[in-house]
Amino acid sequence: METTIKKMNPSPVSTYRWLGMNDYTLDKEQFHSKKDHTQIKVTGEEQIKVLSINNKKDYLPSRAPMGEEFRTYVDGQVEGLKQVIVDQSCEEPIIYDYTLNNESLYEKSEIIFEKDVDATLIFIYRGIGTHMGIQEITTHPGSKGTVIHIHLLENQSLEALETIVAAKKDSKVNVISVLMGDDRIIDNINIQLEDKAKGNIQGLYLQGGNSQLDMNYVLTHVGELSESNMDIKGVLDDQAKKTFRGSIDFKKGASHSKGREKEEVLLLSEQVRNKAMPLILCAEDDVSGEHAASCGRIDEDKLFYLMSRGFSMEHSKRMIVEGSFHPILDLIPSEIVVEELIDMIQRRMS
């Protein structure tokens, strides 16, 4: 089916149009035919409650959502949503592993971390196809919720995911995004923090070939003494194109809050196209905000040191890239998943 979805992933504030960073457009893209038999392997679901909700509902508040055209399109493909209720702490992660076979997967889900629980949910998307989704997350007081998205769809695929988070008073939420798909990925994460809530966005991406990556991450402080951190690490190779919008938004009433964001990018090719727009918005006086974005080549001194120890240039570069990703990989509580990602990094870098 051929369609156009405009003004996706818009920045909270606009910049010069000629920079091409205000939003993203899917222009007459050929989506895969819709199918209802995507393979799903689930591990640990017995620890939680899963319900199907047929009625529509309003979305959680979002500072910079994926866009109304995107939401309208997904609403038209999905009749209801899946509600996941985490009402007890879980020692092992709950893993949803999706495999697409030249098909489309459209989904809407709601994840609720009840009071004082501590749990991790991992969502893996692999194969070839189109994946579009909207995921809402709510963390209630005293809870600690971690949600990990791992995007591994292969060539000629499309992924577009909007993640909206409401972190209630005294709760903590971590959203981790691993972007290693091989074609087009549009990723949107919005976290709203109430009093004394803590919210983290951590991510890594490895893009090569002619892939396109568009990210829009926003941390919105609406309560006092809230804390946030955004840490993104990436590698671009070949003719890959990437746009990163990272925003911290301090609303009136968010006094004594702290926010920090950072993106670090390694450029392995002169043909890559790298755009970054770190942003801090502030309507409150007594807050602390930091933001930074850096990009550069592999450190020649590190490369020389490794090669002087007998490693080839290719192996040395692979070790440096893998090492830069480990602070994010170490946050994933599944050895099997981490081993698969490390193996993929090594193969992509060989």
N, C-alpha and C positions, 0 to 999 in steps of 0.2 A: 504494500500500500504506500502510495506516494503522498507526502504531506509536508507542510512547512510549519515549524513552530518558531515564533519570533520572540525576542526580548527574554531569552532564558538567562538565568543566573545573573541578574542585574546587580551592580554595585550599589551599596547603600546611598552613595552620592556619585554624581556623574563627573567625569573628567572630559578632556578634549575628545571629540568624536573621532578625529583622525588617528588617535592612538589605538582604536579598536578594542577598548577594554571595558566599556560600559555594560555590555551584555554579550550573549552568544545566540546565534541563529542556526537552526537546522533547516537548511534550504533545500527542499525537494529531495530529501534523503529517501532511499529505498529501505524501508524497514522490513524485517523478516515477517513471514506470514505467522499469524497468531496460532498457537497450539496450546492444548491444555494438558499436555503430558510431559512437562519438564521433569527430568529426574531429580528427586530430592532425597538426600541421605541426611537423616537427623540423628544426632547423638545427644543424649541427656535430657530429652524433652519431658521425661517422666518427672523431672524435678519442678516443673512449672505448670501453669494452667494455660490452655490455648482455646480460644473461643472464636467463632465466626460471627461478625456483626454485619447485618444486612443493611441497616439504615445508614444514610449519609450523616455527617456531622461537620461542624465548622472545624477548620484547622487550628492548631495551636498558634499563638502569636509569633510572628517571625519578622525580624528586622529587614531581611533581604531574601525573600523566598525565591524558589526556582523560576517563578513567573506564572501569571494567570493562564496563559495559553497552554503551558505545560500541565498545570493542574487540571484544566478543563479536558485536555486530551487524556490524561491518565484516568480521570473520573469516568470518562466515556468508555474506557476499556475494562474497568473493574466495577463490579456491582456492589461490593461491600469491602470490609477490611478484616484482617486477622488481628485479634487482640491477644497479646501475650502478657500474662500476669505473673510476675515473679513475687511470690509471697513467702519465700524462705531463702536463706542464704545457701549458696551452692558452691561446694568446694571445687568441682570440675566445671569447665565451661560447657554451655549448651551450644552445639554447632549445627548450623543449617548449611548444607553443601548442595548447591544447585548446579546442574549440568545441562546446558542448552545445546540443542542439536539443530542448528539452522532454523531457529524459531524465535518467537517473541515471548517475553515474560513480563507481565504488568502486575504490579502488586501495591497494595496499601496495607500498612500494618501499624499497630499501636503497641508499644512496650511500656509496661507500668512496673516500676520497682516500688514495692510497698515499703512501709515504714521500717527502718533499721535492717533491711536486707543487704547482702553483699553478693553480687553475682556478675558473671560475664557471659555475653552472648556473641557468637561469631557467625557471620554470614559470608559465605564464599560463593562467588559466581564464576563459573568456568565454561569452556566450550566455545561455540560460535552462535551469535544471535543478537537480539535486541533486548535489553533489560531496562525498564523504566519503572521507578518506584517512588513512593512517598512514605517515609517512616517517621512516626511521632514517638517521642520518648519522654516519660515523666518520671522523675526521681522524687520520692516523698521524703519528708524529714528523717534524717538519720541514716538514709540509705546510701549505698555506694554502687552505682551502676556503670558497667563498662560494656560498650557496644563496639564491635570491630567489624569493619567492612573490608573484604578482600576481593578486589576486582581483577580477574584473570582472563576475561574473555579474549579470544584470539582475533586474528586479522578479519577485517570486514564485519566487525561487530560495533555495537553502540551501547554505551551504558550512561544512564542519566538518573541520579538518585538525589532526592531532597530529604535531608534529615533535620527535623525540628525538635528541639529539646527544651523542656521546661524543668529547670532545676529548682525545686522548692527549698524553703528555708532549711538550713543546716544539712543539706544533702550534697553529694559529690557525684559528678558524672564525668566519664572519660569516653570520648569518641575517637577511635583510631581508624584511619583510612589508609589502606595499602592499594596503590594504584599502579598495577603492572599489566593492565590490559594492553592489547597491541593495536588499537585503532583509535576510537573516539570515546573519551570519557568526560562527562560533565558532572561535577561533584559539588553539592551544596550542603553545608553544615551550619546550622544556626542554633546557638545555645543562649537561653535567657536565664539569668541568675538572680534569685531572690536573696533575702538577707542571709548572710553568712554561708551562702552556697559557693561551691567550688566547681569550676568547669574547665576541662582540658580538651584541646583538639591536637592530636598528634598524627602525623602522616608521613608517608614516604612514597615516592614515585620513581619509576625507571621507565623512560620512554625513548623509543628509537624508531627507525624507519620513517614513515610519513605520519606517525600518530599525532593526534590532537588531544590536548588535555586542557580543560577549563575548570578552575576551582574558585569557589566563593565561600569563604569561611567567616562567620561573624560571631563574636562573643559580646552579648549585650548585658550590661550590669544595670539592674533595676532596683536592687536592694543594697542596704548598707553592709559593709565588711565582707563583700563578696570578692572572690579571687578567681582569676582566669589565667590560662597559659596556652599559647599556640606555638607548636614546634613542628616545622615541616622541613623534611630533608629530601632532596631530589637529585636525579641524574638525567641529563638529556644527551642524546646521541643522534647521529645521522641527520635527518631533516625534520626532527620532531619539533612541534610547536606547543608552547605552554603559556597559559595566562593564569596568574595567581592574584586573587583579591583577598586580602586578609584585613579584617577590621575589628577594632575594640571600640565599643560604644558605651560610654558612661552616661546614663540617664540622670535627670534630676532626682535626687533622693538616694543616690548610690554613693554616699559619702564614705570615706575611709576604705574604699575598694581599691584593688590592685589588678592590673592587667598587663600581660606581656606577650608579645608575638615575635616570631623569628622564622625566616625561611632561608635555607642554605642550599645552593644549587651548584653541582659540578657540571661543566660543559665539556663534553668529549668530542665535539665536532664544531667546525666553524660555520656549518650550515644550519644549526639549530636556531630557533626563534624563541627567546625567553622574555616574558613580560611579567612584571610584578608591581603591585600597588598596595603596599602596607599603609594602613590608615588608622588614625585614632580620632574619634569623635567625642566631644566632652561638653556636657551641660551641667557639670557639678565641679565645685572648686577643689574640695579636699579629696583628691584621688591621685593615684600613681599609675602612669601608663608608659610602656616602653614598646618600641617597634623597630624592626630592622629587617633588611633583605640583602643578601649577598650572593654573588655568583662569580665563578672563576674556573680556571683550569686546575687539573690535578697538581698538587704541590711537587715541584721538580726535586726538591730536597728529599721528600719522602720516597719518590720514585727512584732516585739515585741510590738511596740507602738500601731499599729492598733489592734492587738489581745488583748492588755490590755484594749482597749475601747469596747470590746465585739464582735468584728468580728471574724469569723472563719478563720483558716489558708487559706483555699481555697478562701474565699471572700477577704481576705487581699492581697493575691498574685494577684488576679484579679484587685483590685484597683490600686496596684503599676504598673502593666503592662499597664492598661488603662491610668494612669497618665503619664507614659513615652511617650505614643503615642500622647497625646493631643497637643503638639507643632506643630505636622504635621497635625493632624485632624482639628485644628483650621484654617488652611489655605484653607480648602475646603469650598467654598461659597454656600453650599447646606445643609440645616438642615436635609432634608430627607436622603441624602446620608450619612451624618455623623452619624445619628441615626442608619442606617442599619449597618454601620461598627462597631459602639460601641456594638450593639446587637450581631454581629458576634464574636467580641473579647470576650464578656462575655460568649457566648456559647462554644467557643473553649477552654476557660480557666476553664470551669466548670467540 
